[in-house]
Amino acid sequence: MTTDDTIHAPDEAWDARVKAILKAELKRKGVTYAQLVDKLVAVGVKETEPNIRNKMARGKFTAVFLVQVLTAIGARELRLD
């Protein structure tokens, strides 16, 4: 997807992109959803594995959740491509 395509993409395309970015970061860090539950607890966020799976499957979650996950897994940079 080029930058021009991204700007005019429907919401579903944006949802898919954000989902792919977060999944890639989890994979890069080698963190499973089960492990993510514990890592989120360590930063003061209570989530269950089924809730995380549902959010990821839908590809819809808040920016707050995105930042919470990135913080919990120790991501200091985010790759957008």
A tleap script that builds the chain and sets N, CA, C and O, in Angstrom:
source leaprc.protein.ff14SB
mol = sequence {
  NMET THR THR ASP ASP THR ILE HIE ALA PRO
  ASP GLU ALA TRP ASP ALA ARG VAL LYS ALA
  ILE LEU LYS ALA GLU LEU LYS ARG LYS GLY
  VAL THR TYR ALA GLN LEU VAL ASP LYS LEU
  VAL ALA VAL GLY VAL LYS GLU THR GLU PRO
  ASN ILE ARG ASN LYS MET ALA ARG GLY LYS
  PHE THR ALA VAL PHE LEU VAL GLN VAL LEU
  THR ALA ILE GLY ALA ARG GLU LEU ARG LEU
  CASP
}
set mol.1.N position { 0.851 -1.169 0.000 }
set mol.1.CA position { 0.000 0.000 0.000 }
set mol.1.C position { 0.897 1.232 0.000 }
set mol.1.O position { 1.745 1.377 0.881 }
set mol.2.N position { 0.728 2.097 -0.948 }
set mol.2.CA position { 1.527 3.314 -1.012 }
set mol.2.C position { 0.952 4.359 -0.083 }
set mol.2.O position { -0.165 4.220 0.417 }
set mol.3.N position { 1.715 5.393 0.140 }
set mol.3.CA position { 1.251 6.459 1.027 }
set mol.3.C position { -0.052 7.057 0.515 }
set mol.3.O position { -0.977 7.283 1.295 }
set mol.4.N position { -0.137 7.320 -0.805 }
set mol.4.CA position { -1.369 7.882 -1.361 }
set mol.4.C position { -2.545 6.935 -1.168 }
set mol.4.O position { -3.652 7.378 -0.863 }
set mol.5.N position { -2.314 5.618 -1.346 }
set mol.5.CA position { -3.378 4.635 -1.142 }
set mol.5.C position { -3.821 4.614 0.313 }
set mol.5.O position { -5.013 4.501 0.602 }
set mol.6.N position { -2.872 4.721 1.219 }
set mol.6.CA position { -3.181 4.676 2.647 }
set mol.6.C position { -4.043 5.862 3.051 }
set mol.6.O position { -4.981 5.712 3.834 }
set mol.7.N position { -3.736 7.019 2.531 }
set mol.7.CA position { -4.489 8.224 2.885 }
set mol.7.C position { -5.963 8.075 2.518 }
set mol.7.O position { -6.835 8.580 3.225 }
set mol.8.N position { -6.240 7.390 1.424 }
set mol.8.CA position { -7.608 7.257 0.945 }
set mol.8.C position { -8.211 5.877 1.230 }
set mol.8.O position { -9.269 5.540 0.698 }
set mol.9.N position { -7.553 5.095 2.055 }
set mol.9.CA position { -8.026 3.742 2.343 }
set mol.9.C position { -9.253 3.787 3.245 }
set mol.9.O position { -9.380 4.671 4.092 }
set mol.10.N position { -10.159 2.823 3.056 }
set mol.10.CA position { -11.313 2.740 3.960 }
set mol.10.C position { -10.861 2.345 5.368 }
set mol.10.O position { -9.753 1.845 5.562 }
set mol.11.N position { -11.733 2.577 6.333 }
set mol.11.CA position { -11.389 2.265 7.726 }
set mol.11.C position { -10.919 0.831 7.911 }
set mol.11.O position { -10.026 0.572 8.719 }
set mol.12.N position { -11.507 -0.103 7.174 }
set mol.12.CA position { -11.111 -1.506 7.320 }
set mol.12.C position { -9.636 -1.694 7.003 }
set mol.12.O position { -8.960 -2.501 7.641 }
set mol.13.N position { -9.137 -0.958 6.028 }
set mol.13.CA position { -7.721 -1.057 5.669 }
set mol.13.C position { -6.847 -0.512 6.797 }
set mol.13.O position { -5.782 -1.057 7.089 }
set mol.14.N position { -7.300 0.552 7.417 }
set mol.14.CA position { -6.551 1.100 8.553 }
set mol.14.C position { -6.573 0.121 9.726 }
set mol.14.O position { -5.552 -0.095 10.378 }
set mol.15.N position { -7.733 -0.469 9.990 }
set mol.15.CA position { -7.839 -1.466 11.064 }
set mol.15.C position { -6.853 -2.606 10.825 }
set mol.15.O position { -6.147 -3.029 11.740 }
set mol.16.N position { -6.813 -3.095 9.598 }
set mol.16.CA position { -5.926 -4.203 9.253 }
set mol.16.C position { -4.467 -3.797 9.413 }
set mol.16.O position { -3.642 -4.590 9.867 }
set mol.17.N position { -4.157 -2.575 9.043 }
set mol.17.CA position { -2.770 -2.111 9.164 }
set mol.17.C position { -2.341 -2.028 10.619 }
set mol.17.O position { -1.253 -2.483 10.972 }
set mol.18.N position { -3.182 -1.452 11.463 }
set mol.18.CA position { -2.842 -1.333 12.887 }
set mol.18.C position { -2.709 -2.719 13.520 }
set mol.18.O position { -1.789 -2.966 14.300 }
set mol.19.N position { -3.619 -3.605 13.184 }
set mol.19.CA position { -3.566 -4.970 13.696 }
set mol.19.C position { -2.255 -5.640 13.279 }
set mol.19.O position { -1.608 -6.291 14.098 }
set mol.20.N position { -1.865 -5.489 12.029 }
set mol.20.CA position { -0.627 -6.095 11.527 }
set mol.20.C position { 0.596 -5.508 12.228 }
set mol.20.O position { 1.539 -6.231 12.547 }
set mol.21.N position { 0.578 -4.210 12.465 }
set mol.21.CA position { 1.700 -3.559 13.155 }
set mol.21.C position { 1.845 -4.116 14.563 }
set mol.21.O position { 2.949 -4.458 14.986 }
set mol.22.N position { 0.731 -4.210 15.293 }
set mol.22.CA position { 0.802 -4.702 16.671 }
set mol.22.C position { 1.202 -6.174 16.709 }
set mol.22.O position { 2.014 -6.574 17.543 }
set mol.23.N position { 0.642 -6.978 15.817 }
set mol.23.CA position { 1.010 -8.396 15.775 }
set mol.23.C position { 2.494 -8.560 15.458 }
set mol.23.O position { 3.159 -9.431 16.019 }
set mol.24.N position { 3.011 -7.726 14.562 }
set mol.24.CA position { 4.429 -7.788 14.204 }
set mol.24.C position { 5.307 -7.444 15.406 }
set mol.24.O position { 6.339 -8.079 15.623 }
set mol.25.N position { 4.904 -6.444 16.181 }
set mol.25.CA position { 5.682 -6.079 17.367 }
set mol.25.C position { 5.664 -7.196 18.408 }
set mol.25.O position { 6.683 -7.478 19.039 }
set mol.26.N position { 4.510 -7.830 18.585 }
set mol.26.CA position { 4.429 -8.955 19.521 }
set mol.26.C position { 5.329 -10.095 19.054 }
set mol.26.O position { 6.035 -10.707 19.855 }
set mol.27.N position { 5.298 -10.370 17.768 }
set mol.27.CA position { 6.127 -11.445 17.216 }
set mol.27.C position { 7.605 -11.095 17.345 }
set mol.27.O position { 8.412 -11.948 17.713 }
set mol.28.N position { 7.966 -9.853 17.049 }
set mol.28.CA position { 9.356 -9.407 17.160 }
set mol.28.C position { 9.891 -9.612 18.572 }
set mol.28.O position { 11.052 -9.970 18.770 }
set mol.29.N position { 9.017 -9.376 19.551 }
set mol.29.CA position { 9.414 -9.531 20.960 }
set mol.29.C position { 9.222 -10.960 21.462 }
set mol.29.O position { 9.630 -11.286 22.576 }
set mol.30.N position { 8.597 -11.817 20.638 }
set mol.30.CA position { 8.368 -13.203 21.034 }
set mol.30.C position { 7.365 -13.356 22.161 }
set mol.30.O position { 7.503 -14.236 23.011 }
set mol.31.N position { 6.347 -12.491 22.168 }
set mol.31.CA position { 5.362 -12.475 23.254 }
set mol.31.C position { 4.045 -13.081 22.768 }
set mol.31.O position { 3.477 -12.638 21.769 }
set mol.32.N position { 3.572 -14.087 23.481 }
set mol.32.CA position { 2.272 -14.692 23.192 }
set mol.32.C position { 1.180 -13.873 23.894 }
set mol.32.O position { 1.470 -13.029 24.742 }
set mol.33.N position { -0.056 -14.135 23.532 }
set mol.33.CA position { -1.163 -13.447 24.198 }
set mol.33.C position { -1.195 -13.792 25.688 }
set mol.33.O position { -1.478 -12.931 26.521 }
set mol.34.N position { -0.910 -15.035 26.016 }
set mol.34.CA position { -0.890 -15.449 27.429 }
set mol.34.C position { 0.194 -14.681 28.191 }
set mol.34.O position { -0.033 -14.228 29.313 }
set mol.35.N position { 1.346 -14.541 27.591 }
set mol.35.CA position { 2.427 -13.784 28.232 }
set mol.35.C position { 2.084 -12.300 28.317 }
set mol.35.O position { 2.452 -11.618 29.273 }
set mol.36.N position { 1.373 -11.813 27.302 }
set mol.36.CA position { 0.991 -10.408 27.284 }
set mol.36.C position { 0.092 -10.067 28.465 }
set mol.36.O position { 0.194 -8.977 29.028 }
set mol.37.N position { -0.781 -10.983 28.841 }
set mol.37.CA position { -1.651 -10.753 30.004 }
set mol.37.C position { -0.799 -10.403 31.221 }
set mol.37.O position { -1.081 -9.427 31.915 }
set mol.38.N position { 0.240 -11.192 31.482 }
set mol.38.CA position { 1.114 -10.951 32.639 }
set mol.38.C position { 1.897 -9.653 32.496 }
set mol.38.O position { 2.068 -8.914 33.465 }
set mol.39.N position { 2.368 -9.378 31.289 }
set mol.39.CA position { 3.130 -8.150 31.063 }
set mol.39.C position { 2.249 -6.911 31.245 }
set mol.39.O position { 2.712 -5.883 31.739 }
set mol.40.N position { 0.989 -7.013 30.847 }
set mol.40.CA position { 0.068 -5.895 31.048 }
set mol.40.C position { -0.204 -5.687 32.529 }
set mol.40.O position { -0.248 -4.549 32.997 }
set mol.41.N position { -0.386 -6.772 33.270 }
set mol.41.CA position { -0.593 -6.662 34.725 }
set mol.41.C position { 0.576 -5.917 35.362 }
set mol.41.O position { 0.383 -5.110 36.271 }
set mol.42.N position { 1.788 -6.191 34.882 }
set mol.42.CA position { 2.991 -5.569 35.440 }
set mol.42.C position { 3.003 -4.051 35.238 }
set mol.42.O position { 3.682 -3.337 35.976 }
set mol.43.N position { 2.259 -3.551 34.244 }
set mol.43.CA position { 2.176 -2.102 34.038 }
set mol.43.C position { 0.827 -1.550 34.499 }
set mol.43.O position { 0.474 -0.411 34.192 }
set mol.44.N position { 0.078 -2.371 35.242 }
set mol.44.CA position { -1.162 -1.912 35.848 }
set mol.44.C position { -2.403 -2.018 34.979 }
set mol.44.O position { -3.395 -1.331 35.222 }
set mol.45.N position { -2.355 -2.882 33.958 }
set mol.45.CA position { -3.494 -3.041 33.056 }
set mol.45.C position { -4.040 -4.446 33.179 }
set mol.45.O position { -3.306 -5.422 33.027 }
set mol.46.N position { -5.338 -4.548 33.458 }
set mol.46.CA position { -5.965 -5.862 33.591 }
set mol.46.C position { -6.707 -6.206 32.307 }
set mol.46.O position { -7.670 -5.536 31.933 }
set mol.47.N position { -6.253 -7.242 31.648 }
set mol.47.CA position { -6.883 -7.772 30.437 }
set mol.47.C position { -6.859 -9.287 30.546 }
set mol.47.O position { -5.993 -9.853 31.213 }
set mol.48.N position { -7.793 -9.932 29.901 }
set mol.48.CA position { -7.776 -11.390 29.847 }
set mol.48.C position { -7.300 -11.817 28.462 }
set mol.48.O position { -7.374 -11.056 27.497 }
set mol.49.N position { -6.814 -13.042 28.390 }
set mol.49.CA position { -6.362 -13.553 27.101 }
set mol.49.C position { -7.492 -13.561 26.063 }
set mol.49.O position { -7.268 -13.156 24.922 }
set mol.50.N position { -8.703 -14.011 26.431 }
set mol.50.CA position { -9.792 -13.962 25.443 }
set mol.50.C position { -10.095 -12.540 24.953 }
set mol.50.O position { -10.373 -12.341 23.771 }
set mol.51.N position { -10.042 -11.556 25.852 }
set mol.51.CA position { -10.277 -10.171 25.433 }
set mol.51.C position { -9.215 -9.702 24.443 }
set mol.51.O position { -9.520 -9.037 23.453 }
set mol.52.N position { -7.976 -10.057 24.723 }
set mol.52.CA position { -6.883 -9.677 23.824 }
set mol.52.C position { -7.067 -10.353 22.469 }
set mol.52.O position { -6.918 -9.718 21.425 }
set mol.53.N position { -7.388 -11.633 22.491 }
set mol.53.CA position { -7.619 -12.356 21.232 }
set mol.53.C position { -8.740 -11.714 20.417 }
set mol.53.O position { -8.618 -11.556 19.202 }
set mol.54.N position { -9.821 -11.349 21.082 }
set mol.54.CA position { -10.954 -10.720 20.393 }
set mol.54.C position { -10.568 -9.373 19.791 }
set mol.54.O position { -10.912 -9.077 18.647 }
set mol.55.N position { -9.853 -8.559 20.563 }
set mol.55.CA position { -9.418 -7.255 20.048 }
set mol.55.C position { -8.536 -7.436 18.824 }
set mol.55.O position { -8.691 -6.737 17.823 }
set mol.56.N position { -7.610 -8.378 18.914 }
set mol.56.CA position { -6.687 -8.604 17.805 }
set mol.56.C position { -7.412 -9.185 16.594 }
set mol.56.O position { -7.106 -8.824 15.458 }
set mol.57.N position { -8.354 -10.066 16.824 }
set mol.57.CA position { -9.100 -10.670 15.715 }
set mol.57.C position { -9.932 -9.610 14.986 }
set mol.57.O position { -10.012 -9.606 13.758 }
set mol.58.N position { -10.539 -8.725 15.752 }
set mol.58.CA position { -11.342 -7.654 15.154 }
set mol.58.C position { -10.462 -6.599 14.498 }
set mol.58.O position { -10.847 -5.961 13.517 }
set mol.59.N position { -9.262 -6.431 15.071 }
set mol.59.CA position { -8.387 -5.377 14.577 }
set mol.59.C position { -8.838 -4.005 15.025 }
set mol.59.O position { -8.422 -2.988 14.470 }
set mol.60.N position { -9.692 -3.986 16.033 }
set mol.60.CA position { -10.194 -2.706 16.547 }
set mol.60.C position { -9.862 -2.616 18.033 }
set mol.60.O position { -10.311 -3.422 18.849 }
set mol.61.N position { -9.072 -1.620 18.346 }
set mol.61.CA position { -8.741 -1.344 19.743 }
set mol.61.C position { -8.313 0.110 19.821 }
set mol.61.O position { -7.993 0.738 18.812 }
set mol.62.N position { -8.313 0.622 21.022 }
set mol.62.CA position { -8.000 2.038 21.210 }
set mol.62.C position { -6.501 2.283 21.097 }
set mol.62.O position { -5.684 1.369 21.203 }
set mol.63.N position { -6.176 3.542 20.881 }
set mol.63.CA position { -4.770 3.948 20.895 }
set mol.63.C position { -4.181 3.702 22.285 }
set mol.63.O position { -3.000 3.379 22.418 }
set mol.64.N position { -4.998 3.854 23.299 }
set mol.64.CA position { -4.546 3.593 24.670 }
set mol.64.C position { -4.098 2.131 24.798 }
set mol.64.O position { -3.032 1.858 25.348 }
set mol.65.N position { -4.901 1.197 24.296 }
set mol.65.CA position { -4.536 -0.214 24.359 }
set mol.65.C position { -3.242 -0.455 23.586 }
set mol.65.O position { -2.375 -1.195 24.050 }
set mol.66.N position { -3.106 0.152 22.429 }
set mol.66.CA position { -1.897 0.001 21.629 }
set mol.66.C position { -0.673 0.438 22.424 }
set mol.66.O position { 0.325 -0.280 22.470 }
set mol.67.N position { -0.742 1.602 23.044 }
set mol.67.CA position { 0.390 2.112 23.818 }
set mol.67.C position { 0.634 1.254 25.060 }
set mol.67.O position { 1.783 1.024 25.437 }
set mol.68.N position { -0.432 0.782 25.692 }
set mol.68.CA position { -0.270 -0.100 26.858 }
set mol.68.C position { 0.491 -1.363 26.465 }
set mol.68.O position { 1.413 -1.779 27.166 }
set mol.69.N position { 0.110 -1.966 25.356 }
set mol.69.CA position { 0.772 -3.189 24.908 }
set mol.69.C position { 2.227 -2.905 24.553 }
set mol.69.O position { 3.124 -3.638 24.968 }
set mol.70.N position { 2.460 -1.855 23.795 }
set mol.70.CA position { 3.832 -1.527 23.406 }
set mol.70.C position { 4.705 -1.263 24.626 }
set mol.70.O position { 5.865 -1.674 24.669 }
set mol.71.N position { 4.144 -0.579 25.613 }
set mol.71.CA position { 4.873 -0.330 26.854 }
set mol.71.C position { 5.145 -1.638 27.586 }
set mol.71.O position { 6.260 -1.878 28.051 }
set mol.72.N position { 4.127 -2.478 27.686 }
set mol.72.CA position { 4.252 -3.744 28.416 }
set mol.72.C position { 5.297 -4.664 27.808 }
set mol.72.O position { 5.984 -5.382 28.535 }
set mol.73.N position { 5.429 -4.654 26.485 }
set mol.73.CA position { 6.395 -5.551 25.845 }
set mol.73.C position { 7.771 -4.907 25.670 }
set mol.73.O position { 8.696 -5.523 25.140 }
set mol.74.N position { 7.887 -3.670 26.119 }
set mol.74.CA position { 9.183 -2.989 26.064 }
set mol.74.C position { 9.557 -2.462 24.695 }
set mol.74.O position { 10.738 -2.277 24.404 }
set mol.75.N position { 8.571 -2.219 23.854 }
set mol.75.CA position { 8.850 -1.660 22.527 }
set mol.75.C position { 9.177 -0.180 22.691 }
set mol.75.O position { 8.425 0.560 23.324 }
set mol.76.N position { 10.275 0.238 22.131 }
set mol.76.CA position { 10.683 1.642 22.230 }
set mol.76.C position { 10.535 2.370 20.902 }
set mol.76.O position { 10.582 3.599 20.842 }
set mol.77.N position { 10.356 1.598 19.849 }
set mol.77.CA position { 10.148 2.169 18.524 }
set mol.77.C position { 9.009 1.416 17.861 }
set mol.77.O position { 8.737 0.264 18.199 }
set mol.78.N position { 8.352 2.060 16.928 }
set mol.78.CA position { 7.243 1.431 16.224 }
set mol.78.C position { 7.490 1.521 14.736 }
set mol.78.O position { 7.698 2.612 14.206 }
set mol.79.N position { 7.469 0.392 14.055 }
set mol.79.CA position { 7.659 0.349 12.613 }
set mol.79.C position { 6.311 0.451 11.933 }
set mol.79.O position { 5.418 -0.358 12.186 }
set mol.80.N position { 6.162 1.427 11.086 }
set mol.80.CA position { 4.882 1.629 10.410 }
set mol.80.C position { 4.837 1.003 9.023 }
set mol.80.O position { 3.796 1.021 8.367 }
set mol.81.N position { 5.945 0.458 8.580 }
set mol.81.CA position { 5.947 -0.170 7.257 }
set mol.81.C position { 6.087 -1.666 7.338 }
set mol.81.O position { 6.106 -2.341 6.309 }
savepdb mol mol.pdb
quit
